[in-house]
Amino acid sequence: MEHAGRVSRRYDLVVLGGGTGGLVCSMIAASVGARVALIERERTGGDCLWTGCIPSKSLIAAAGLAHRMRHADAVGLAPVEPEIDFERVMERVWGAIRTIEPQDSPERLRAAGVEVIHADGRFAGPGTIIADGRELRFRAAIIATGAQPTAPPIPGLADADPLSTDSIWDLRELPPRLAVLGGGPIGCELGQAFARLGSRVTLVEIADRLLAREDPQASELIASRLRNDGVDVRTRWRASDVRKTPDGGHELVLDGPDGPETVPFDRILVTTGRSPRTGDLGLDSVGVRVDDRGAIVVDTRLRATARGIYAAGDVTGLLSFTHVAAHHARVATPNALFHTRTKISHTLPWVTFTDPEVAHVGLTESEARERWGDRVIIAEFDYHELDRAITAGEAYGFAKLVGDPRGRLVGATVAAPGGGDAIAELTAWVTQGEKIGAVSRTVHAYPTLAEGPARAADGYLTARYSTPRVRALIRVLLAALRLTAR
């Protein structure tokens, strides 16, 4: 073991990484009186604060308002083309980051009892981490180093100064022509936002549809909405080359169903993937195994393959969402400190913040049909008929509930305005193993967007109890009740 440092006291818990997972781990441990150290080489807050959730949703808010101004006639007002000062929009994005930053700051952590060490950290052997020239001895450790953007090996791409979700927030001028590689959640969110702010956006996805993990109906809806916003959506197209043009610009060479085509651009944003940050952590020295993607291999309790070492968040290669990292932290921390046997939930919702939002939990319809075939129960409701959506001038989208053959709710998709808020209730019902009828029986305030799933459940129950056989039985029952009432 090579280091020329000093030995620190023994810690109950050492956390590597100061993103959401690491912050929640550290705060939980400190709150119960554990001796905890958090090692972060850059800035606390992680991707969520600096390059992910907070900046992207701030940008989406500006883009959404610009869109509403252009379409003010939806609520009886005169449409107006907004004057967009992109630099000012980005200043507001960074203002949101600065407002939230104190919540994730080293000062707040230290006030809670966490020792914050700004350094690279690496394992140097069982029970030992080296950071800032110090040897930290620990009883348990949690790796929460997150993930980082990756770029595909496209010839010429590196020479075009590609943007990533890390670097795009440094822009101060709106790209007139923006190419976006990747039709997943990030590509769709940012592609729509930049189009609404005035960029001519070309969105390239090699798969046959956008948002491949979502219900195909949701994919079709988002593709249609993006096209209505002026986005040139190219599914089943592959970027094969990036070339310089005679005027000093760049063009993207695409291979697709209709043969090769070139698309000129001013900037290109790559959203095709992320890789776990596990390099230079000294994992081999303690026997922590990673998979072929570099993600730390964990069990359902988030234990790594070395005693006393756990992992949480994106570094595990599981669902890459801030709320999932926080959930992991709430599982891993008590397990690491007290050897509890808490397991991670497999009923985890997620939201893509396009317009409309696409919220999902549990099984999709196709996944359910793979298990139960035609015995799957599907309940749907179109937001064209939802009172609140009509009054708000946002009558588009759908709610879909997926039930098993016994009628238990096993999944849901809400691709509609307010979908992200509506999914919370459905997650609770799926987790508790309730039937679709529970959604209908729950009283929902009127008029709200959250009524959409309830109306889907209402429709299911109406259809279930209005079959010819059931209606015949009810007629017999009512006739008997009339006789007894005489």
N, C-alpha and C positions, 0 to 999 in steps of 0.2 A: 504494500500500500504506500503510494508516494504522495506525500503532502508535507508541507513545512508549516503547519498551523498549530493552533492551540486547541486543547480539548475543552468543550463546553460541558455544561451540566447535562444530565440525562433528561430527556423530554418524554412525556406521556405520548405525544403525537407530534410528528413533523409532517407538514403538508408541502408538497411541491406544486407550485402554481397558484397564482392569485386571481384566477378568473372566478366565475360564479361558483363552480364546484368547490374550489379551494377556499373561497371566502366563507361559504356556508359551513364547510367542515370546521374551519378555524373558529368561527363564532360559536358554533354548537359546543365544541370542546372547551373553549374558554368559559362559556356560560355555566358549565358544570364544575369548574374549578380545575380543569386539567392544565398541565404545563405544556403549552403548545407553541410551536414556531412555524411561521409561514415563510417559505422561500419563494421569491418572485424576482426574476432578473430584470424585468422592465417596469411596468406600471400595474398596480392592482386595478381590478375591474374587468380585465380580460376582453375577449372579443365582443361580448354583449354590450359593454359600455362604449368601447372605443371604435369598433368596426362593424358591429352587427346590429343587434336589436334596436338600440337607442338611435344611432344615426339613420338607419334605414327607415324606421317608422317616422322619424321627424321629416325626412325627405318625402315619404309617402303622404304625410299630412299636407304638405305644401302642394304636392302634385294633385292630390284629391280635391283640394279647394279650387285650384286652377281649373280642373275638369268641371266642377260644379258651376263655376262662373260661366264657362262656355255653354253649359247646358242648363242655365237658370230657367229656361222655359219649361223645364220639367215641373216646376212649382209655380208657374205663372208669372215669372219675372223676365225682364228683357235679358237675353244672353249678352255677355260682354267678353271680349278677348282680354285676358289679364296681362298687365305689364310685368314681365318676369325679369327680375334682377337676380341672376343665378348666384352671384357672389353674396348677395344679401340672404338668399335662401340658405346657402352653406354656412353663413355666419349664424343663422338661427339654429341650424343643425348642431353646430359646435356649442351654441348656447345651451341647448338641451343637455348635451354631454356634460358641460361644466356644472349645470344645476344638479345633476344626479351624481357627479363624481364624488362629493363628500361622503355619500352613503357607502362607497367602496374604498375609501381612502385609508392609507396606513395609519393616519391619526385616529380614525374611528376604531380600527382593529386594535391598536395599542391601548386605547382607552378601555377596550373590553378585556384586555389582558393577554392579547396575542403578541408574541415577539415577531416583528416583521424584519426579515433579512433580505436586502436587495442584492442578489447575487445569483450566479448559476449554481445549481445544486446537483450533485451526483452521488450515487451510492458508491461507497468504498469497501463494502463488506457487510455481513449481517449486522443489523442494528446500528449502522454508521452511515452518515451523509456528510460530505464535505461541501461547505458553502462559505464563501468569503474568507478562505484560509482557515476556517474553523472546522473542527471535527465535532459534529453533532451526534450524540448518542440518543437513540430513540427506542421506545418500547413498541411503538406502532408507527407506520407511515402511510400516507395516502398520496397517490400520484394523481394530480389533477392539472396536467400541463396542457390540456386542450388539443386543438388541431390547427392546421395552417392551410391556406389555399395552395392548390397545385395546378400546374398548367399542362395541357396535353403536348406531346412532342410534335408540334406542327412546324414544318420548316418555315423559317422567317418570322415566326411569331415573336421571339425574343427581341428582334430588331425593331419591332413596331411599338416598343414601350407599352406592353399590355397593362391594363388596369386589373386589379384584383379587389376583393372586398376589403383588403387592408389599405390599398392606396387610393381608391376612388374618392375617399373623403377629403383628399387634399386638392381636389379640383376646385378652381375658382371661375372657370369659364365653361359654359355649357357646350359640349361637343355638338356641332351641327349634325354630324352623322356618327352614330354610335352603333357598333356591331357588338352583339352579346352572344358569347358562346355558352350554351347550356340552357335548357328549358326546364330546369328544376325550380324550386321555390325562389331562390335568390335571383336567378335570371329573369323569372316572370315578374317578381316584385319590382326590381330595379329597371327592367326594360319598360314596364308600364309607367313607372314614375318619370323616367327621363323622357319618354314620349309625351307625356302630359305637360312636362315642363318645356317642351319645344324641340327636342332632338328627333331626328329621323332615325328610328331604331330598326335594325334588322336582327331578329332573334333566331339563332340557329340551334337546332336540336337534332341529334342523330337518330333518336328513337322515333317511332311513328306517331307519338303524341307528347304534348307537354305534361308536366307533373305526373310522371309515370307511376308513382306510388298511389295516386288518387283514383277514385272512381272515374272510369272513362267519360261519364256524363259531365263530371266536373272539369275534366281536361278540355272537352269540347266547348264548354261554357267559357272558360278562361281564354282559350284560343280565339273565340269569337269576340270577346270583350277587348282583347289586345288588338285585334285587327280593326275594331271600331275606333280604337285610340290611335290608329295610324301605324301600328307596329307591323312590319313585314315578317310574318311568322313562317319560318322554314323548318317544318318537321321532315324527317327522313332525308336530311341533307347533312353531309359530312364536310367539315373544313379540312382541306387537304394541303393548303399552302397560303402563305402571306407574302405578297410581292410589293415591291416599291413601284410607284407609278412615275411617269416622266416628269410630273409636276412636283415631285418630292413627297407625295403622299403615299398611302398604302391601299391595297385592295385585298380582299379575302377571296380565295379561290374555293368554290364549293362544288362538290360532286353530289348530284341528287337524282331524283326520278327522271328529270328531263335532260340529263347530261350536265356537263360542267358549266359553271356560271361564275362571274366575278362580281363582287360587291365592294365598291369603294367605301372607305370609312376614314374618319378623322381620329377616333379613338376606338379601342377594342377592349371590352370587358370580358374577362374569363371567369366563369362560374361553374366549371365542369367538375370540380371535386375538391376534397380536402383530405389531408393526411395527418394522422396522429403525431403529436410532438413527443417522440420517444428517443430520438437520437441524443447521444452524449449524456445520458442519465446514468450510465454504469449499470444497466439492468443485468448484464451477464454476471457481474460480480456478486449478485445476490440471488440469481436463479429465477428472475422474473421473465416469463416467456411472452413473446409477442407473436401475432399471427402474420400472414403474408402481406398484410397492409401496414404492418407496424403497430397495430393496436394491441394494447395490453390484454392478455387473455384473463378473464375473470369468471367466477361462478356467479350463481344467483345472489350471493351475499356480497358480491364485489370483491372477493378475495383474489389476489393474484397468486401466482404459482410459487411464492416465497412466503415463509411464515412471517406474520405480522405486517404484511404489505398489502394494501388495498388500492383500488383505482376508482375514479369517479369522473363522469362527464365524457366529453368527446374523445378523450384518450383511450377509452374502452372500445371505440368503434361501434357502440350502440347508437341509439337515436341521438342526433346532434341538435339538441335544443337546450336553451337556457333552463327551462323548467325541469327538463330531465336531469341536467347536471345538479340542480338543487335537490331533486328527489334522490339522486344517487348519494349526495352528501348526507342526507338525513338517514340513509340506510348504512352507508359505510362508516360513519363516525361512531355510532354506538357499537357497531360490530367490532371496530378496531380498538376502541377503548375498553369495552366491557365484555367482549366475546359473546355478544348477543347473537341471535340467529335470524335476524330480520332479513327478508328477501326483497328484491326489487319487484315493483309491480310491472305486469305486462299489459296493463290497461292504461296506456299513456296517450293523451290527446296531443294533437299538433295543429298549427294554423299557418296557412300561407296568406300573407297580408296583401293580396291583390284586391282589386275591386271587381267582383265581390270577393270577400274572404272565403277561403276554402278551409273548413275545419273538419277534422276527422278523429275518430276514436274507434278502436277495435277492428273488426273485420269489414272489408269491403264486400259488396254483393258478390263479386267473382270469387273472392276467397271463401265466402260462406257456401257458395254453390259447389266448390271443390269438395267440401266436407259433406254436405247434405243434399246436393242435387236440387231437384225441383221442390223439395220439402221446405226450402228456405222461404221465409216470410219477408216480403218487401213492402214497406209503407212509404209513400212519397207525398210530398205536397209542393206545389208550384207557388213561388212567392208573387206571381202575377195576381194571385187571389188573396194575398195577405193584406189586411186593412192598413196596418202601420206602414208597410212597404209602399202601398198605393199613395197614402197621404204624404209620405216623404219624397215621392217622385223617384223611388228606387225599387220598382216592382219587377225584379228579375232575380233569378236563382231558384234554388230548390233545397228541400230537406229530405233526406232519405234515411229511414230506419231499417236496420237489418236484424231479423229475428231468426232464431233456430227453430226446428220443427215444433218445439213446445211453446213457442211464442216469446221466449226470453230474448231481451235485447242484447245482441252480441256485437253490434257495430253501428256507426252512424256517420253520415257525411252531411254537413250543412254548407253548401256553396251558395252563399247569399249574404246580403248586407247584415252585419252583426253576427255572422257565423261563429266567430271566435268566442264571443260571449255565450252564445247558445250551447256550445259544446260542453261547457262545464257541467250542466245538469245531466246531460246524456252520459258523460263519463261516470258520474255517480251511479246512475242506474245500471250501466254495464258492469261496474265494479261490484255492485250489490247483487247481481244476477236477477234483477227485476224483469218483469215482462213488459212488452210494449205498452200494454194497457196502463201501466204506472205513469207513463208520460202523459196520457190523456187525463187520468184522474187528478194529476197535480194541477192546482189552480194557478194559472198564469195571469199576471196583470194585463189588462187590455187598455189600449192597443200597444203591443210591443213586438219587436222583431223576434223575440224568443218564443212567440206563439207558433212559429213555423213548424218545428218538430211536433208540437202538441197537435196541430191540425193534421199532420201526417198520421199520428196515432189515432186521432178521431176517425179518420177515414178508414183505417184498418179495422177498427171495432165496428163501425157501421157496416162495412162489407161482410164482416164475420157474422153479424147477427141479423143480416137481412137476406140470407139465402132462402130459397123456396121452402126447404125443409124446416128451417128455424121459424120462418113466418107462419107455416102451417101449424107448428106446435104452439106458437104464441096465440094464434087464433083460437085453438081448442082451449087453451088455458083461460083466455079472456072470456070465452063463452061460458066456461064453468064458473068463473068469478061473477058473471052477471046473474047466473041462476041463483047462486048463494046469496046475492045481494037482495033478492026479491023478498 
